[in-house]
Amino acid sequence: MKKNLWVLLALSALIAMFVIAGCAPKSTPTPTPTPTPTPTTPVDTACPKVVSTEVVKTFYNGSCEACGWDPCDTVCNGVYSTNCCDCSGEEGVPLGTGAFKIIITFDENIDPIKSSCVLNPANWVIEVTNPDRKDNKLTLAEGDVSVLDVKFDGKKIIVTAAVLEEGNNTVYVLPDGDPVTFDYFFCGLICNSDDAKSYADVVNGKKGNVVINGAVIAGEIKAPTVADEVYWKLSSGCVVSDELGNWCCGFDGKDCCVEPICETCAPCPLEGSICQ
């Protein structure tokens, strides 16, 4: 009897288990999420591009013999007129008037190691032009322009240079129209009306040891009415590279030293004028 009772109890327990299992709600399978595609970032393969060129005057009252810039070495000799040096002492003292900066801005940061060829002055062409100068084209190739320094600053390459116009002039004075001949040395860019007046004074013998007794009746040069334009170019074998190693050659640009009213016109009007 007891055996039958245990069998009945066991069967009852099994039946209860199946009943409970059958009444339990079926589990809903969790859907597998669809993977979100990772956006593809385009690879930069473009080389740097020049965005702008800006030319400004700067102060530099030293000399750089290795750069070819030592104006007082030759200025303070003979009969001269100059704004470059104070020649009153035994040796000329530079007045700091010759230097200027070319600020070249690119559209991305420049790698200074891969672009190190720009540090060599031999890889540059720099020209200063002005139709109102006595010598209307001054160049690095002819020794009129000297490269003093080149440095990198993020997206910028900054060139510090200096320019010296050297020549001679003859003016004729009363009462007999006698000629007075002298050498002149004008340092720096012509960027405003004060520079233009200083240039006229130098080339007409009014800044130095030139002796002019009497009124000048011929030979005087008028003050320039336009500002200097500075053109730069890197040699075809000199590369400029971004930080990803993308590089190009053959960069160039130009700017007038009057800012910001003159950017694209040539020749460039002095301050107060508007480019047409």
C-alpha atoms as an extended CHARMM CRD file, in Angstrom:
* protein
*
       276  EXT
         1         1  MET       CA              0.0000000000        0.0000000000        0.0000000000  PROA      1               0.0000000000
         2         2  LYS       CA              2.7700000000        2.3720000000        0.9590000000  PROA      2               0.0000000000
         3         3  LYS       CA              4.5960000000        1.5620000000       -2.2460000000  PROA      3               0.0000000000
         4         4  ASN       CA              1.5780000000        2.4710000000       -4.3110000000  PROA      4               0.0000000000
         5         5  LEU       CA              1.2130000000        5.7140000000       -2.3790000000  PROA      5               0.0000000000
         6         6  TRP       CA              4.7830000000        6.7520000000       -3.1740000000  PROA      6               0.0000000000
         7         7  VAL       CA              4.2530000000        5.9750000000       -6.8400000000  PROA      7               0.0000000000
         8         8  LEU       CA              1.0960000000        8.0930000000       -6.9240000000  PROA      8               0.0000000000
         9         9  LEU       CA              2.9080000000       10.9900000000       -5.2360000000  PROA      9               0.0000000000
        10        10  ALA       CA              5.7550000000       10.8030000000       -7.7260000000  PROA      10              0.0000000000
        11        11  LEU       CA              3.3510000000       10.7700000000      -10.6580000000  PROA      11              0.0000000000
        12        12  SER       CA              1.4740000000       13.7230000000       -9.2060000000  PROA      12              0.0000000000
        13        13  ALA       CA              4.7010000000       15.7240000000       -8.8980000000  PROA      13              0.0000000000
        14        14  LEU       CA              5.6640000000       15.0050000000      -12.5040000000  PROA      14              0.0000000000
        15        15  ILE       CA              2.1970000000       15.9570000000      -13.7450000000  PROA      15              0.0000000000
        16        16  ALA       CA              2.4190000000       19.2450000000      -11.7600000000  PROA      16              0.0000000000
        17        17  MET       CA              5.7920000000       20.0360000000      -13.2990000000  PROA      17              0.0000000000
        18        18  PHE       CA              4.4990000000       19.5520000000      -16.8280000000  PROA      18              0.0000000000
        19        19  VAL       CA              1.3950000000       21.6130000000      -16.1090000000  PROA      19              0.0000000000
        20        20  ILE       CA              3.4130000000       24.4630000000      -14.6940000000  PROA      20              0.0000000000
        21        21  ALA       CA              5.8540000000       24.3340000000      -17.6070000000  PROA      21              0.0000000000
        22        22  GLY       CA              2.9930000000       24.2750000000      -20.1030000000  PROA      22              0.0000000000
        23        23  CYS       CA              1.3330000000       27.3390000000      -18.5510000000  PROA      23              0.0000000000
        24        24  ALA       CA              4.5270000000       29.4240000000      -18.4590000000  PROA      24              0.0000000000
        25        25  PRO       CA              4.6350000000       32.1690000000      -21.1390000000  PROA      25              0.0000000000
        26        26  LYS       CA              6.9670000000       31.5700000000      -24.0180000000  PROA      26              0.0000000000
        27        27  SER       CA             10.0600000000       33.8370000000      -24.0000000000  PROA      27              0.0000000000
        28        28  THR       CA             10.3890000000       36.3070000000      -26.8730000000  PROA      28              0.0000000000
        29        29  PRO       CA             13.7970000000       36.0300000000      -28.5240000000  PROA      29              0.0000000000
        30        30  THR       CA             15.8830000000       39.2350000000      -28.3550000000  PROA      30              0.0000000000
        31        31  PRO       CA             16.4060000000       40.5920000000      -31.8610000000  PROA      31              0.0000000000
        32        32  THR       CA             20.0030000000       40.8820000000      -33.0020000000  PROA      32              0.0000000000
        33        33  PRO       CA             20.8730000000       44.6240000000      -33.4650000000  PROA      33              0.0000000000
        34        34  THR       CA             21.8230000000       45.7090000000      -36.9500000000  PROA      34              0.0000000000
        35        35  PRO       CA             25.4310000000       46.9950000000      -36.8650000000  PROA      35              0.0000000000
        36        36  THR       CA             25.7670000000       50.7390000000      -37.5960000000  PROA      36              0.0000000000
        37        37  PRO       CA             28.2130000000       51.2980000000      -40.4570000000  PROA      37              0.0000000000
        38        38  THR       CA             31.3010000000       53.3050000000      -39.4410000000  PROA      38              0.0000000000
        39        39  PRO       CA             31.5610000000       56.5080000000      -41.4960000000  PROA      39              0.0000000000
        40        40  THR       CA             34.6100000000       56.5390000000      -43.7480000000  PROA      40              0.0000000000
        41        41  THR       CA             36.8460000000       59.5950000000      -43.3030000000  PROA      41              0.0000000000
        42        42  PRO       CA             38.2420000000       60.7080000000      -46.6540000000  PROA      42              0.0000000000
        43        43  VAL       CA             42.0230000000       60.4940000000      -46.8010000000  PROA      43              0.0000000000
        44        44  ASP       CA             43.8010000000       63.8260000000      -47.3330000000  PROA      44              0.0000000000
        45        45  THR       CA             45.9590000000       63.4760000000      -50.4160000000  PROA      45              0.0000000000
        46        46  ALA       CA             46.0590000000       67.1480000000      -51.4410000000  PROA      46              0.0000000000
        47        47  CYS       CA             49.2820000000       69.0980000000      -51.1410000000  PROA      47              0.0000000000
        48        48  PRO       CA             49.3230000000       72.4990000000      -49.3830000000  PROA      48              0.0000000000
        49        49  LYS       CA             47.9680000000       75.5260000000      -51.2270000000  PROA      49              0.0000000000
        50        50  VAL       CA             48.9850000000       79.1620000000      -50.7800000000  PROA      50              0.0000000000
        51        51  VAL       CA             46.1050000000       81.1310000000      -49.2590000000  PROA      51              0.0000000000
        52        52  SER       CA             47.7350000000       84.5480000000      -49.0320000000  PROA      52              0.0000000000
        53        53  THR       CA             50.9470000000       86.5540000000      -49.2030000000  PROA      53              0.0000000000
        54        54  GLU       CA             51.4630000000       89.5630000000      -46.9600000000  PROA      54              0.0000000000
        55        55  VAL       CA             54.4400000000       91.9300000000      -47.1040000000  PROA      55              0.0000000000
        56        56  VAL       CA             55.2500000000       94.2310000000      -44.1780000000  PROA      56              0.0000000000
        57        57  LYS       CA             58.2360000000       96.3420000000      -43.2010000000  PROA      57              0.0000000000
        58        58  THR       CA             60.2290000000       95.3440000000      -40.1530000000  PROA      58              0.0000000000
        59        59  PHE       CA             63.1690000000       96.6540000000      -38.1280000000  PROA      59              0.0000000000
        60        60  TYR       CA             66.6440000000       95.1190000000      -38.3850000000  PROA      60              0.0000000000
        61        61  ASN       CA             69.6000000000       97.2480000000      -37.3340000000  PROA      61              0.0000000000
        62        62  GLY       CA             72.3120000000       94.6170000000      -37.6630000000  PROA      62              0.0000000000
        63        63  SER       CA             74.3770000000       93.2040000000      -40.4510000000  PROA      63              0.0000000000
        64        64  CYS       CA             74.5710000000       89.6590000000      -41.7850000000  PROA      64              0.0000000000
        65        65  GLU       CA             77.7370000000       89.1700000000      -43.7720000000  PROA      65              0.0000000000
        66        66  ALA       CA             76.8860000000       85.5290000000      -44.4410000000  PROA      66              0.0000000000
        67        67  CYS       CA             73.5410000000       86.6980000000      -45.8760000000  PROA      67              0.0000000000
        68        68  GLY       CA             75.1490000000       89.3850000000      -48.0050000000  PROA      68              0.0000000000
        69        69  TRP       CA             73.6230000000       92.1720000000      -45.9170000000  PROA      69              0.0000000000
        70        70  ASP       CA             76.1800000000       94.6690000000      -44.6220000000  PROA      70              0.0000000000
        71        71  PRO       CA             75.0650000000       98.0450000000      -46.0290000000  PROA      71              0.0000000000
        72        72  CYS       CA             77.3890000000      100.2530000000      -43.9870000000  PROA      72              0.0000000000
        73        73  ASP       CA             80.4410000000       98.4600000000      -45.3520000000  PROA      73              0.0000000000
        74        74  THR       CA             80.1540000000      100.3570000000      -48.6410000000  PROA      74              0.0000000000
        75        75  VAL       CA             77.7000000000      103.1910000000      -47.9600000000  PROA      75              0.0000000000
        76        76  CYS       CA             79.8980000000      105.4880000000      -45.8780000000  PROA      76              0.0000000000
        77        77  ASN       CA             82.5700000000      106.0080000000      -48.5060000000  PROA      77              0.0000000000
        78        78  GLY       CA             83.0580000000      108.7900000000      -51.0360000000  PROA      78              0.0000000000
        79        79  VAL       CA             80.2480000000      111.2030000000      -51.8030000000  PROA      79              0.0000000000
        80        80  TYR       CA             77.0230000000      109.5660000000      -50.7530000000  PROA      80              0.0000000000
        81        81  SER       CA             73.3710000000      110.0780000000      -49.9060000000  PROA      81              0.0000000000
        82        82  THR       CA             71.6340000000      107.3980000000      -47.8380000000  PROA      82              0.0000000000
        83        83  ASN       CA             68.9490000000      106.4110000000      -45.3500000000  PROA      83              0.0000000000
        84        84  CYS       CA             70.7550000000      103.1310000000      -44.5310000000  PROA      84              0.0000000000
        85        85  CYS       CA             73.4140000000      104.1830000000      -42.0370000000  PROA      85              0.0000000000
        86        86  ASP       CA             74.5820000000      106.9030000000      -39.7200000000  PROA      86              0.0000000000
        87        87  CYS       CA             78.0190000000      107.6520000000      -41.1440000000  PROA      87              0.0000000000
        88        88  SER       CA             78.9820000000      110.3920000000      -38.6830000000  PROA      88              0.0000000000
        89        89  GLY       CA             81.3950000000      108.1580000000      -36.7510000000  PROA      89              0.0000000000
        90        90  GLU       CA             84.4390000000      106.2030000000      -37.8130000000  PROA      90              0.0000000000
        91        91  GLU       CA             82.2160000000      103.2880000000      -38.7750000000  PROA      91              0.0000000000
        92        92  GLY       CA             78.7130000000      103.4260000000      -40.1420000000  PROA      92              0.0000000000
        93        93  VAL       CA             75.8660000000      102.4060000000      -37.8560000000  PROA      93              0.0000000000
        94        94  PRO       CA             72.8750000000      100.6420000000      -39.4840000000  PROA      94              0.0000000000
        95        95  LEU       CA             69.5880000000      102.4980000000      -39.0310000000  PROA      95              0.0000000000
        96        96  GLY       CA             67.4190000000       99.3780000000      -39.3860000000  PROA      96              0.0000000000
        97        97  THR       CA             65.5380000000      100.6630000000      -42.4100000000  PROA      97              0.0000000000
        98        98  GLY       CA             66.1490000000       97.9110000000      -44.9520000000  PROA      98              0.0000000000
        99        99  ALA       CA             64.2620000000       94.8630000000      -43.7140000000  PROA      99              0.0000000000
       100       100  PHE       CA             60.8280000000       93.4790000000      -44.4950000000  PROA      100             0.0000000000
       101       101  LYS       CA             58.8850000000       90.2530000000      -43.9980000000  PROA      101             0.0000000000
       102       102  ILE       CA             57.0880000000       88.0620000000      -46.5170000000  PROA      102             0.0000000000
       103       103  ILE       CA             54.3620000000       86.1370000000      -44.6550000000  PROA      103             0.0000000000
       104       104  ILE       CA             53.1640000000       83.1970000000      -46.7750000000  PROA      104             0.0000000000
       105       105  THR       CA             50.0530000000       81.4520000000      -45.4300000000  PROA      105             0.0000000000
       106       106  PHE       CA             49.0030000000       77.9660000000      -46.5810000000  PROA      106             0.0000000000
       107       107  ASP       CA             45.7120000000       76.1220000000      -46.0560000000  PROA      107             0.0000000000
       108       108  GLU       CA             47.2560000000       73.5680000000      -43.6630000000  PROA      108             0.0000000000
       109       109  ASN       CA             50.2100000000       73.1350000000      -41.3470000000  PROA      109             0.0000000000
       110       110  ILE       CA             53.5910000000       72.7840000000      -43.0070000000  PROA      110             0.0000000000
       111       111  ASP       CA             56.0700000000       70.0470000000      -42.0800000000  PROA      111             0.0000000000
       112       112  PRO       CA             59.3530000000       71.8940000000      -41.3940000000  PROA      112             0.0000000000
       113       113  ILE       CA             61.5260000000       68.8010000000      -41.8550000000  PROA      113             0.0000000000
       114       114  LYS       CA             60.1350000000       67.6910000000      -45.2070000000  PROA      114             0.0000000000
       115       115  SER       CA             60.0190000000       71.3260000000      -46.3670000000  PROA      115             0.0000000000
       116       116  SER       CA             63.5040000000       72.2530000000      -45.1710000000  PROA      116             0.0000000000
       117       117  CYS       CA             64.6460000000       73.2740000000      -48.6670000000  PROA      117             0.0000000000
       118       118  VAL       CA             62.9150000000       76.6290000000      -48.1170000000  PROA      118             0.0000000000
       119       119  LEU       CA             65.6170000000       77.4770000000      -45.5570000000  PROA      119             0.0000000000
       120       120  ASN       CA             68.1700000000       77.7670000000      -48.3770000000  PROA      120             0.0000000000
       121       121  PRO       CA             68.1900000000       81.3050000000      -49.8610000000  PROA      121             0.0000000000
       122       122  ALA       CA             69.3590000000       79.8110000000      -53.1730000000  PROA      122             0.0000000000
       123       123  ASN       CA             65.9010000000       78.2670000000      -53.5970000000  PROA      123             0.0000000000
       124       124  TRP       CA             64.1530000000       81.6440000000      -53.5850000000  PROA      124             0.0000000000
       125       125  VAL       CA             63.3960000000       84.2470000000      -56.2160000000  PROA      125             0.0000000000
       126       126  ILE       CA             62.5220000000       87.6080000000      -54.6320000000  PROA      126             0.0000000000
       127       127  GLU       CA             61.8980000000       90.7520000000      -56.6560000000  PROA      127             0.0000000000
       128       128  VAL       CA             60.9660000000       94.2740000000      -55.5830000000  PROA      128             0.0000000000
       129       129  THR       CA             59.4360000000       96.3330000000      -58.3840000000  PROA      129             0.0000000000
       130       130  ASN       CA             58.2430000000       99.9190000000      -58.6240000000  PROA      130             0.0000000000
       131       131  PRO       CA             57.9570000000      101.8880000000      -61.8840000000  PROA      131             0.0000000000
       132       132  ASP       CA             58.7460000000      105.1290000000      -60.0200000000  PROA      132             0.0000000000
       133       133  ARG       CA             62.1070000000      104.0050000000      -58.6470000000  PROA      133             0.0000000000
       134       134  LYS       CA             65.2670000000      104.9470000000      -60.5150000000  PROA      134             0.0000000000
       135       135  ASP       CA             66.0770000000      101.2320000000      -60.5540000000  PROA      135             0.0000000000
       136       136  ASN       CA             62.6000000000       99.8250000000      -61.0120000000  PROA      136             0.0000000000
       137       137  LYS       CA             63.4490000000       96.1490000000      -60.4110000000  PROA      137             0.0000000000
       138       138  LEU       CA             65.5750000000       94.9390000000      -57.4970000000  PROA      138             0.0000000000
       139       139  THR       CA             66.2820000000       91.2200000000      -57.2010000000  PROA      139             0.0000000000
       140       140  LEU       CA             67.8380000000       88.5910000000      -54.9860000000  PROA      140             0.0000000000
       141       141  ALA       CA             69.6890000000       87.2210000000      -57.9970000000  PROA      141             0.0000000000
       142       142  GLU       CA             71.4480000000       90.5640000000      -58.5930000000  PROA      142             0.0000000000
       143       143  GLY       CA             72.3350000000       91.0390000000      -54.9150000000  PROA      143             0.0000000000
       144       144  ASP       CA             69.8750000000       93.9090000000      -54.3130000000  PROA      144             0.0000000000
       145       145  VAL       CA             67.8000000000       91.7180000000      -51.9670000000  PROA      145             0.0000000000
       146       146  SER       CA             69.1850000000       89.5730000000      -49.1450000000  PROA      146             0.0000000000
       147       147  VAL       CA             67.4360000000       86.7510000000      -47.2590000000  PROA      147             0.0000000000
       148       148  LEU       CA             68.1360000000       87.2020000000      -43.5460000000  PROA      148             0.0000000000
       149       149  ASP       CA             65.9730000000       84.4460000000      -42.0640000000  PROA      149             0.0000000000
       150       150  VAL       CA             63.2910000000       81.8700000000      -42.9320000000  PROA      150             0.0000000000
       151       151  LYS       CA             61.1190000000       80.2060000000      -40.3070000000  PROA      151             0.0000000000
       152       152  PHE       CA             58.0300000000       78.0030000000      -40.0220000000  PROA      152             0.0000000000
       153       153  ASP       CA             54.9770000000       78.9120000000      -37.9260000000  PROA      153             0.0000000000
       154       154  GLY       CA             52.1500000000       76.3890000000      -38.3280000000  PROA      154             0.0000000000
       155       155  LYS       CA             50.4940000000       77.2240000000      -41.6380000000  PROA      155             0.0000000000
       156       156  LYS       CA             52.9580000000       80.0380000000      -42.3330000000  PROA      156             0.0000000000
       157       157  ILE       CA             56.4030000000       80.3880000000      -43.8440000000  PROA      157             0.0000000000
       158       158  ILE       CA             57.8910000000       83.7460000000      -42.8190000000  PROA      158             0.0000000000
       159       159  VAL       CA             60.8070000000       85.1600000000      -44.7890000000  PROA      159             0.0000000000
       160       160  THR       CA             62.7860000000       88.0830000000      -43.3720000000  PROA      160             0.0000000000
       161       161  ALA       CA             64.6260000000       89.8920000000      -46.1450000000  PROA      161             0.0000000000
       162       162  ALA       CA             66.2640000000       93.2480000000      -46.8210000000  PROA      162             0.0000000000
       163       163  VAL       CA             66.5290000000       95.4130000000      -49.9120000000  PROA      163             0.0000000000
       164       164  LEU       CA             69.0740000000       98.0370000000      -50.9270000000  PROA      164             0.0000000000
       165       165  GLU       CA             68.8750000000      100.1550000000      -54.0570000000  PROA      165             0.0000000000
       166       166  GLU       CA             72.3240000000      101.3960000000      -54.9860000000  PROA      166             0.0000000000
       167       167  GLY       CA             73.0630000000      103.7740000000      -57.8340000000  PROA      167             0.0000000000
       168       168  ASN       CA             74.2860000000      107.2120000000      -58.7560000000  PROA      168             0.0000000000
       169       169  ASN       CA             72.6400000000      110.4270000000      -59.8260000000  PROA      169             0.0000000000
       170       170  THR       CA             73.6770000000      113.7810000000      -61.2140000000  PROA      170             0.0000000000
       171       171  VAL       CA             71.8560000000      117.0320000000      -60.5340000000  PROA      171             0.0000000000
       172       172  TYR       CA             72.5900000000      120.3800000000      -62.1600000000  PROA      172             0.0000000000
       173       173  VAL       CA             72.6250000000      123.5950000000      -60.1220000000  PROA      173             0.0000000000
       174       174  LEU       CA             72.5690000000      127.3230000000      -60.6430000000  PROA      174             0.0000000000
       175       175  PRO       CA             74.1050000000      129.6560000000      -61.4730000000  PROA      175             0.0000000000
       176       176  ASP       CA             75.9990000000      127.8960000000      -64.2440000000  PROA      176             0.0000000000
       177       177  GLY       CA             74.2460000000      124.5350000000      -64.4360000000  PROA      177             0.0000000000
       178       178  ASP       CA             77.2340000000      122.7770000000      -62.9240000000  PROA      178             0.0000000000
       179       179  PRO       CA             76.7930000000      119.0130000000      -62.4220000000  PROA      179             0.0000000000
       180       180  VAL       CA             76.9620000000      117.4170000000      -58.9670000000  PROA      180             0.0000000000
       181       181  THR       CA             77.4030000000      113.6380000000      -59.1290000000  PROA      181             0.0000000000
       182       182  PHE       CA             77.0550000000      111.3240000000      -56.1330000000  PROA      182             0.0000000000
       183       183  ASP       CA             76.2610000000      107.7490000000      -55.1290000000  PROA      183             0.0000000000
       184       184  TYR       CA             72.9730000000      106.9860000000      -53.3950000000  PROA      184             0.0000000000
       185       185  PHE       CA             71.9220000000      104.0520000000      -51.2160000000  PROA      185             0.0000000000
       186       186  PHE       CA             68.2510000000      103.5990000000      -50.3240000000  PROA      186             0.0000000000
       187       187  CYS       CA             67.3820000000      100.8310000000      -47.8760000000  PROA      187             0.0000000000
       188       188  GLY       CA             63.9230000000       99.3400000000      -47.4730000000  PROA      188             0.0000000000
       189       189  LEU       CA             60.5540000000       99.2760000000      -49.1570000000  PROA      189             0.0000000000
       190       190  ILE       CA             58.4250000000      102.1990000000      -50.2900000000  PROA      190             0.0000000000
       191       191  CYS       CA             55.1070000000      101.5550000000      -48.5490000000  PROA      191             0.0000000000
       192       192  ASN       CA             53.6970000000      105.0040000000      -47.7590000000  PROA      192             0.0000000000
       193       193  SER       CA             54.1100000000      108.6830000000      -48.5640000000  PROA      193             0.0000000000
       194       194  ASP       CA             56.8440000000      109.1580000000      -45.9310000000  PROA      194             0.0000000000
       195       195  ASP       CA             58.8900000000      106.3890000000      -47.5600000000  PROA      195             0.0000000000
       196       196  ALA       CA             58.3410000000      108.0170000000      -50.9530000000  PROA      196             0.0000000000
       197       197  LYS       CA             59.5880000000      111.3790000000      -49.6780000000  PROA      197             0.0000000000
       198       198  SER       CA             62.6100000000      109.7270000000      -48.0480000000  PROA      198             0.0000000000
       199       199  TYR       CA             63.4120000000      107.9670000000      -51.3290000000  PROA      199             0.0000000000
       200       200  ALA       CA             63.3020000000      111.2520000000      -53.2590000000  PROA      200             0.0000000000
       201       201  ASP       CA             65.5810000000      112.8880000000      -50.6850000000  PROA      201             0.0000000000
       202       202  VAL       CA             68.1200000000      110.0590000000      -50.9560000000  PROA      202             0.0000000000
       203       203  VAL       CA             68.2870000000      109.8590000000      -54.7520000000  PROA      203             0.0000000000
       204       204  ASN       CA             68.4510000000      113.6580000000      -55.0040000000  PROA      204             0.0000000000
       205       205  GLY       CA             71.4460000000      113.9700000000      -52.6760000000  PROA      205             0.0000000000
       206       206  LYS       CA             69.7160000000      115.4110000000      -49.6110000000  PROA      206             0.0000000000
       207       207  LYS       CA             70.6950000000      112.7640000000      -47.0310000000  PROA      207             0.0000000000
       208       208  GLY       CA             74.4390000000      112.4560000000      -46.6630000000  PROA      208             0.0000000000
       209       209  ASN       CA             77.5860000000      114.4350000000      -47.4110000000  PROA      209             0.0000000000
       210       210  VAL       CA             76.6130000000      115.6860000000      -50.8720000000  PROA      210             0.0000000000
       211       211  VAL       CA             77.3040000000      119.4250000000      -51.2540000000  PROA      211             0.0000000000
       212       212  ILE       CA             74.7590000000      121.2090000000      -53.4410000000  PROA      212             0.0000000000
       213       213  ASN       CA             75.2940000000      124.9690000000      -53.5050000000  PROA      213             0.0000000000
       214       214  GLY       CA             72.5090000000      126.5740000000      -55.4380000000  PROA      214             0.0000000000
       215       215  ALA       CA             69.0890000000      125.7120000000      -56.7600000000  PROA      215             0.0000000000
       216       216  VAL       CA             68.7540000000      122.4590000000      -58.6880000000  PROA      216             0.0000000000
       217       217  ILE       CA             67.5340000000      123.0780000000      -62.2210000000  PROA      217             0.0000000000
       218       218  ALA       CA             67.6850000000      119.5360000000      -63.6170000000  PROA      218             0.0000000000
       219       219  GLY       CA             68.2730000000      115.9250000000      -62.6440000000  PROA      219             0.0000000000
       220       220  GLU       CA             65.9480000000      115.7150000000      -59.6540000000  PROA      220             0.0000000000
       221       221  ILE       CA             63.7510000000      112.6310000000      -59.3840000000  PROA      221             0.0000000000
       222       222  LYS       CA             60.1680000000      112.9750000000      -58.1590000000  PROA      222             0.0000000000
       223       223  ALA       CA             58.8850000000      111.0550000000      -55.1640000000  PROA      223             0.0000000000
       224       224  PRO       CA             57.2030000000      107.7750000000      -56.1470000000  PROA      224             0.0000000000
       225       225  THR       CA             53.4270000000      107.7660000000      -56.3640000000  PROA      225             0.0000000000
       226       226  VAL       CA             52.9990000000      103.9930000000      -56.0640000000  PROA      226             0.0000000000
       227       227  ALA       CA             54.1380000000      101.4730000000      -53.4810000000  PROA      227             0.0000000000
       228       228  ASP       CA             56.6000000000       98.6490000000      -54.0110000000  PROA      228             0.0000000000
       229       229  GLU       CA             55.3520000000       95.2360000000      -55.0600000000  PROA      229             0.0000000000
       230       230  VAL       CA             57.2120000000       92.1690000000      -53.7740000000  PROA      230             0.0000000000
       231       231  TYR       CA             57.1430000000       88.9410000000      -55.7840000000  PROA      231             0.0000000000
       232       232  TRP       CA             58.4370000000       85.6150000000      -54.4510000000  PROA      232             0.0000000000
       233       233  LYS       CA             58.8930000000       82.1910000000      -55.9890000000  PROA      233             0.0000000000
       234       234  LEU       CA             60.3850000000       78.8960000000      -54.8280000000  PROA      234             0.0000000000
       235       235  SER       CA             62.6020000000       76.9590000000      -57.2090000000  PROA      235             0.0000000000
       236       236  SER       CA             61.0070000000       74.0820000000      -59.1150000000  PROA      236             0.0000000000
       237       237  GLY       CA             62.9670000000       71.5130000000      -57.1120000000  PROA      237             0.0000000000
       238       238  CYS       CA             61.9750000000       72.8060000000      -53.6580000000  PROA      238             0.0000000000
       239       239  VAL       CA             58.9790000000       71.0250000000      -52.1140000000  PROA      239             0.0000000000
       240       240  VAL       CA             56.5340000000       72.2520000000      -49.4910000000  PROA      240             0.0000000000
       241       241  SER       CA             54.8870000000       69.3670000000      -47.6140000000  PROA      241             0.0000000000
       242       242  ASP       CA             52.0210000000       69.1070000000      -45.1540000000  PROA      242             0.0000000000
       243       243  GLU       CA             52.2260000000       66.9790000000      -41.9990000000  PROA      243             0.0000000000
       244       244  LEU       CA             50.8120000000       63.9420000000      -43.8500000000  PROA      244             0.0000000000
       245       245  GLY       CA             53.6010000000       63.9970000000      -46.4110000000  PROA      245             0.0000000000
       246       246  ASN       CA             51.6020000000       65.4870000000      -49.2860000000  PROA      246             0.0000000000
       247       247  TRP       CA             53.8980000000       67.8350000000      -51.2050000000  PROA      247             0.0000000000
       248       248  CYS       CA             54.0260000000       70.0580000000      -54.2650000000  PROA      248             0.0000000000
       249       249  CYS       CA             56.5340000000       72.3430000000      -55.9870000000  PROA      249             0.0000000000
       250       250  GLY       CA             56.3840000000       75.5800000000      -57.9410000000  PROA      250             0.0000000000
       251       251  PHE       CA             54.8700000000       77.9310000000      -55.3610000000  PROA      251             0.0000000000
       252       252  ASP       CA             54.8510000000       81.6920000000      -55.8850000000  PROA      252             0.0000000000
       253       253  GLY       CA             52.9700000000       84.8360000000      -54.8820000000  PROA      253             0.0000000000
       254       254  LYS       CA             53.1470000000       88.6050000000      -54.5940000000  PROA      254             0.0000000000
       255       255  ASP       CA             51.8520000000       91.4920000000      -52.5460000000  PROA      255             0.0000000000
       256       256  CYS       CA             52.0910000000       95.2480000000      -52.2670000000  PROA      256             0.0000000000
       257       257  CYS       CA             53.5240000000       96.5400000000      -49.0170000000  PROA      257             0.0000000000
       258       258  VAL       CA             50.4680000000       98.7780000000      -48.5480000000  PROA      258             0.0000000000
       259       259  GLU       CA             47.8440000000       96.9610000000      -46.4770000000  PROA      259             0.0000000000
       260       260  PRO       CA             44.9680000000       96.4120000000      -46.3840000000  PROA      260             0.0000000000
       261       261  ILE       CA             43.7400000000       98.7520000000      -49.1070000000  PROA      261             0.0000000000
       262       262  CYS       CA             45.8300000000       97.2400000000      -51.9020000000  PROA      262             0.0000000000
       263       263  GLU       CA             45.9230000000       93.5150000000      -52.5350000000  PROA      263             0.0000000000
       264       264  THR       CA             45.6170000000       92.6650000000      -56.2090000000  PROA      264             0.0000000000
       265       265  CYS       CA             46.2700000000       95.8100000000      -58.2130000000  PROA      265             0.0000000000
       266       266  ALA       CA             49.4790000000       96.7450000000      -59.9860000000  PROA      266             0.0000000000
       267       267  PRO       CA             51.0240000000       99.1750000000      -59.7040000000  PROA      267             0.0000000000
       268       268  CYS       CA             49.9460000000       99.8020000000      -56.1160000000  PROA      268             0.0000000000
       269       269  PRO       CA             48.7450000000      103.2260000000      -54.9880000000  PROA      269             0.0000000000
       270       270  LEU       CA             50.1560000000      104.7360000000      -51.8240000000  PROA      270             0.0000000000
       271       271  GLU       CA             48.0790000000      105.2080000000      -48.6660000000  PROA      271             0.0000000000
       272       272  GLY       CA             44.7600000000      106.9290000000      -49.1440000000  PROA      272             0.0000000000
       273       273  SER       CA             44.2680000000      105.5370000000      -52.6410000000  PROA      273             0.0000000000
       274       274  ILE       CA             41.8280000000      102.8610000000      -53.7490000000  PROA      274             0.0000000000
       275       275  CYS       CA             42.6440000000      100.0750000000      -56.1790000000  PROA      275             0.0000000000
       276       276  GLN       CA             40.6770000000      100.3840000000      -59.4170000000  PROA      276             0.0000000000
